Amino acid sequence: MILVVEDDLQDSFLLTDQLVRAGLEDDVRLIRNGRDALDFLLQVSPLPYAVFLDLKLPGLSGIALLREIRNEPRLHDLPVIVTTNSVNAHDAEMCARLGVAAFQSKPVRMEIFKMIIESVESERPFLPRPIDPHFVQLASPMLPEEA
């Protein structure tokens, strides 16, 4: 299953349509707010293979949801692909610190779907983090150097 957490009807349609075109339509779950998404993730088994997460959500923001995911041991390694309409340096920095798989402006590029398909077909348990070179370039100047 792939979880899409998106409150905008048009954006959710475009994203789920791309998942269908990429051959990932078998089990896509759409949730429209952060609080419901967290409740779902805490109860579902098995966990989704990946989560597409909008940052601007009602109830619980995308950043707050991402923090909850990373703080919950069972959800900690869940691959999260952030989708956003703007590139805000603070949001990018927070997402980098919270270990997202990708930070994508909308609409999401087809390469992300191809990486998910390849990861599923090779039976790797998780997507690599981060997988988006643009995100690495965007976020790396904002992060402290490793000692």
N, C-alpha and C positions, 0 to 999 in steps of 0.2 A: 504494500500500500504506500501511496505517496500522499502526504497531507498538504493541502494548500490552505494557508491562513491569510485570507484576503477579504476585506469588507466592500471593496468597490466592485459592482456588478460587471462592468465592462472589463476591468483588469482580470477578474476571476474567470470570465468567459475566455479571454484571450489566452490566459495561462493554461487552463484546462484543455482548450482546443489544441495548443502546442503539445501538451502531454499526449493527447490522443494521436496527433500526427506523428509523434515520435514512437508510437507503439506502446505507450505506458498507460493506456486507458483502462486496463482491467480493474484496477482498484484505486481510484483517485477519490479522496475524501475532501470536501470543502467545508471549512468552518469560517465564520464571518467575524469573530471577535477573539481577542486574546484570552479572556477568562475561560470561555468555552473550550478553546484549544488546549489550555493547560489542563483543565478537568479531563478532557478526552485523553490526552497523553498520559496522565497519571493512572488511567484505568485500562487503556487498550493493551491487548497482547495478541500477537506480537506487535512490537513497535513499528511505526512506519519506516520505510527504507530511507526516506528523506522528507524534509519539511521545506516548503516554499513559504517564506514569511514576509509579509508586508510590515513595514515599520510603523505606519500610522494606522492603529487599530482602536476601535472603541473597547472600553472595559479594562483592558490591560495592553499597554503599548507593546510594539514588537520588541523593543530593547528590554522592557521589563519581562516579557515572556521568555526571551532568550536567556536572561539572567536566571530565571526560575529553572529553565531546562538545564543549564550548566551546573546549577547548585543541587539538582536532584541526581543522586548516583545512578539510578536506572536510566535516566535520560541523557546523562552527561555527554556521551559520545555520539548522540544523534546528529547526523549531518543536516545542517540548516543552510538554506540558500536564501539570503535576504534579497527581496525585490523592493525597489523604491522608485519614486518619481523624481527624486532629487538626490544629488550627491552632497551631503552635508559632512564636513570634515569630522565633527564630533561624533556623528552616527557611525561613520566609517571607522573611526578609532575604536569606539565601543564594540563594534562588531568584530574587528580584528582581535581585540583583547578577549572576546568571548568565543573565539575560534570558529567563525562561520566557514562553511565550505566555499561560499562565493558571495559577493556583494554586487548585485546587478541592477542597472537602471532598467526601467520598463520600456519597451517590452523585453522580456528575457531572451538572450541570444540562444540560437539553436545549439551551440557548442555545449551548453550546460546539459541539455537533454541527451545529447550524444554521450557525454561522460557518464551520465546516470545509466544509460542503456549498457554501455561497455562494462560498467562496474557490476550491474546486475548479471549480465551474461557471464562474466568471469567469476561470479559467486564470491567476490570480495565482500566482506561483511559491512564495510563502511566506505563512503566516498573519502578520498584524501582531503585534508584541510590544510590550507586553502587551495582551491582548484583554479581560481581565476587569476591569471597573471596581472590583469589590470587592477584588481583589488590589492594584490601584493604591492604593486607600484604606488597605488594611491595611499595605502595605509602605512607602509614601511617608514616614510619620513616622520610620521606622527608617533611612532612607537619608540620607547627607549632602547638603546643598544643593549644586546645581551652581554653579560660579563664573561 
